[in-house]
Amino acid sequence: MNKSELVEQVASSADVPKSTATKVIDAMLEIVSGSLAGGEDVVLVGFGTFAVKDRPERTGRNPKTGEPILIKASKVPSFKAGKVLKEAVNG
């Protein structure tokens, strides 16, 4: 499912115009992104938790030359599914 399909489903399910559903989805994504950027986790009970994890500095290899290269430490977004979502997926 892509974003436009999600907008259609939300608009249909909530009985609101597509423009309203688009605004709501955009606002939610912006708020989740902003919270993660600010170091906050976003917990949706039953659905899951969005968080930021630290990825340590590590050594990799240049695929062309095979030489070792240093890959900088970084932060990566992560998602851990909640119990209700896991049960829905697994039937």
C-alpha positions as CSV (number, residue, x, y, z in Angstrom):
1,M,0.0,0.0,0.0
2,N,1.4,3.4,-0.9
3,K,0.5,6.8,0.6
4,S,-2.3,7.6,-1.9
5,E,-3.9,4.2,-1.2
6,L,-3.6,4.8,2.5
7,V,-5.3,8.3,2.1
8,E,-8.2,6.6,0.2
9,Q,-8.6,3.9,2.9
10,V,-8.5,6.5,5.7
11,A,-11.0,8.8,3.9
12,S,-13.4,5.9,3.3
13,S,-13.1,4.4,6.8
14,A,-13.4,7.8,8.6
15,D,-16.0,9.1,6.2
16,V,-14.0,12.3,5.5
17,P,-12.8,13.9,2.3
18,K,-9.5,12.8,0.8
19,S,-8.1,16.3,1.4
20,T,-8.8,16.0,5.2
21,A,-7.4,12.5,5.3
22,T,-4.2,13.7,3.5
23,K,-3.8,16.5,6.1
24,V,-4.2,14.1,9.0
25,I,-1.7,11.6,7.6
26,D,0.8,14.3,6.7
27,A,0.5,15.8,10.2
28,M,0.9,12.4,11.9
29,L,4.1,11.7,9.8
30,E,5.5,15.1,10.6
31,I,4.8,14.7,14.3
32,V,6.3,11.2,14.5
33,S,9.4,12.4,12.6
34,G,9.8,15.5,14.8
35,S,9.4,13.5,18.0
36,L,12.1,11.0,16.8
37,A,14.4,13.8,15.7
38,G,13.9,15.3,19.2
39,G,14.9,12.1,20.9
40,E,11.4,11.0,21.9
41,D,9.9,7.6,21.3
42,V,6.4,7.4,19.9
43,V,4.4,4.6,21.5
44,L,1.1,3.5,20.0
45,V,-0.2,0.9,22.4
46,G,-1.1,-2.3,20.7
47,F,0.4,-1.1,17.3
48,G,4.0,-0.5,18.1
49,T,6.9,1.8,19.1
50,F,8.9,4.1,16.9
51,A,12.3,4.8,18.4
52,V,15.8,6.0,17.4
53,K,18.7,3.7,17.9
54,D,22.4,4.5,17.9
55,R,24.5,2.6,15.3
56,P,28.1,2.5,16.4
57,E,31.1,3.4,14.3
58,R,32.3,0.3,12.4
59,T,34.7,-0.9,9.7
60,G,33.4,-1.8,6.3
61,R,34.9,-2.6,2.9
62,N,34.9,-0.6,-0.2
63,P,33.2,-2.9,-2.7
64,K,35.3,-1.7,-5.6
65,T,38.8,-2.0,-4.0
66,G,38.2,-4.2,-1.1
67,E,40.0,-1.7,1.2
68,P,38.7,-1.3,4.7
69,I,36.8,2.0,5.3
70,L,35.5,3.6,8.5
71,I,31.7,4.0,8.6
72,K,30.7,6.8,10.9
73,A,28.4,6.3,13.9
74,S,24.8,7.3,13.1
75,K,21.3,7.3,14.5
76,V,18.6,5.1,12.7
77,P,14.9,5.0,13.2
78,S,13.4,1.7,14.2
79,F,10.0,0.2,14.8
80,K,9.0,-2.6,17.1
81,A,5.6,-4.1,16.5
82,G,3.2,-4.3,19.4
83,K,1.4,-7.5,20.5
84,V,-1.9,-6.7,18.8
85,L,-0.2,-5.9,15.5
86,K,1.9,-9.1,15.7
87,E,-1.3,-11.2,16.4
88,A,-3.1,-9.5,13.4
89,V,-0.2,-10.3,11.1
90,N,0.1,-13.9,12.3
91,G,-3.6,-14.6,12.2
